């Protein structure tokens, strides 16, 4: 028996998961602090007390809670952006096509699935020199084909 496991390799991104966790926890803690401080401020106003220590403590708690909520939202946005970048980097790349490839594909002279810039020149296509009038026609056709996009 082999000691190697045939299980699929895990692509778990620990720093990204921790960023999500910290962002969500900061938002939730900020919400709890904000609501409890706002409740303390409302109770202070209802009692019509002159204890300004309680008032400043409730006001500071409201400020801290709102800052933590903002940090949590910003953290979620950064985590979402980095998640998108990490996902895009993990996707397989597609072959690049040039405008010439697209023009030849529209003209029916090349396959859409293959790139002609890397492929050798086909032996069946005769090489001819074009007159200036036919070159203008090809250029006009190419301009018309690319301007449709």
C-alpha positions in Angstrom: 0.0 0.0 0.0 1.1 3.5 -0.8 1.4 6.1 1.9 0.4 8.8 -0.6 -3.2 10.0 -0.5 -5.1 10.4 -3.8 -7.3 13.1 -2.4 -7.6 16.3 -4.3 -5.3 19.1 -3.1 -7.1 21.8 -1.1 -6.7 25.3 -2.4 -7.9 26.9 0.9 -6.6 30.4 1.2 -6.1 31.0 4.9 -5.2 34.7 4.8 -8.2 35.4 2.7 -10.5 33.5 5.1 -9.0 35.3 8.0 -9.6 38.6 6.3 -13.3 37.7 5.8 -13.6 36.6 9.4 -12.0 39.7 10.9 -14.1 42.0 8.6 -17.4 40.3 9.6 -16.4 40.2 13.3 -15.5 43.9 13.3 -18.8 44.8 11.7 -20.8 42.7 14.2 -18.9 44.0 17.2 -19.3 47.6 15.9 -23.0 47.1 15.5 -23.4 45.7 19.1 -21.3 48.6 20.6 -23.3 51.2 18.5 -26.7 49.9 19.5 -25.9 49.5 23.2 -24.3 53.0 23.3 -27.3 54.5 21.5 -29.6 52.8 24.0 -27.5 54.2 26.9 -27.6 57.7 25.4 -31.4 57.4 25.0 -31.7 56.3 28.6 -29.5 59.3 29.7 -31.8 61.7 27.8 -34.9 60.0 29.2 -33.7 60.4 32.8 -32.6 64.0 32.2 -29.5 63.3 34.3 -26.6 65.7 34.8 -24.0 62.9 34.8 -21.9 63.9 31.9 -19.5 60.9 32.4 -22.2 58.6 31.3 -23.2 60.9 28.5 -19.6 61.0 27.1 -19.1 57.3 27.5 -22.3 56.6 25.5 -21.2 59.1 22.9 -17.7 57.6 22.6 -19.3 54.2 22.3 -21.5 55.3 19.5 -18.4 56.8 17.7 -16.4 53.6 18.3 -19.2 51.4 17.0 -19.6 53.4 13.9 -15.9 53.3 13.2 -15.9 49.5 13.7 -18.8 49.1 11.3 -17.0 51.2 8.7 -13.9 49.1 9.2 -15.9 45.9 8.8 -17.5 47.2 5.6 -14.2 48.2 4.2 -12.7 44.9 5.2 -15.5 43.0 3.4 -14.9 45.1 0.3 -11.1 44.4 0.4 -11.8 40.7 1.0 -14.2 40.6 -1.9 -11.7 42.4 -4.2 -8.8 40.1 -3.2 -11.1 37.1 -3.5 -11.9 38.1 -7.1 -8.2 38.6 -7.9 -7.3 35.3 -6.4 -10.1 33.6 -8.3 -9.1 35.2 -11.6 -5.5 34.1 -11.1 -6.6 30.5 -10.5 -8.6 30.3 -13.7 -7.0 28.8 -16.7 -5.9 31.4 -19.3 -7.6 31.6 -22.7 -5.6 31.9 -25.9 -5.2 35.5 -27.2 -6.5 36.4 -30.6 -5.4 39.3 -32.7 -7.5 41.5 -35.0 -6.0 39.6 -37.9 -7.3 36.3 -36.5 -10.8 37.7 -36.1 -10.7 39.2 -39.6 -9.5 35.9 -41.2 -12.2 34.0 -39.2 -14.9 36.3 -40.5 -13.6 35.9 -44.0 -13.7 32.1 -43.6 -10.0 31.7 -44.1 -9.1 30.5 -40.6 -10.5 28.5 -37.8 -11.9 30.5 -34.9 -10.5 28.0 -32.4 -6.9 28.4 -33.4 -4.7 31.4 -33.4 -3.0 32.1 -36.8 -0.2 34.2 -35.4 1.5 31.2 -33.9 0.6 28.7 -36.6 2.7 28.1 -39.7 1.5 29.6 -43.0 -0.7 27.2 -44.9 0.9 25.7 -48.0 -2.4 25.8 -50.0 -2.6 29.6 -49.9 -0.9 31.1 -53.0 1.3 34.1 -52.4 0.5 36.9 -54.8 1.4 40.5 -54.9 -1.5 42.8 -54.6 -2.1 46.0 -56.5 -2.7 49.2 -54.6 -6.4 49.1 -55.5 -6.9 45.6 -54.0 -5.0 46.6 -50.9 -7.4 49.4 -50.3 -10.3 47.1 -50.7 -8.8 44.7 -48.1 -8.1 47.6 -45.7 -11.6 49.0 -46.2 -13.1 45.5 -45.5 -10.9 45.2 -42.4 -11.9 48.7 -41.2 -15.6 47.8 -41.8 -15.3 44.5 -40.0 -13.6 46.0 -36.9 -15.9 49.0 -36.7 -18.9 46.7 -36.3 -17.8 45.7 -32.8 
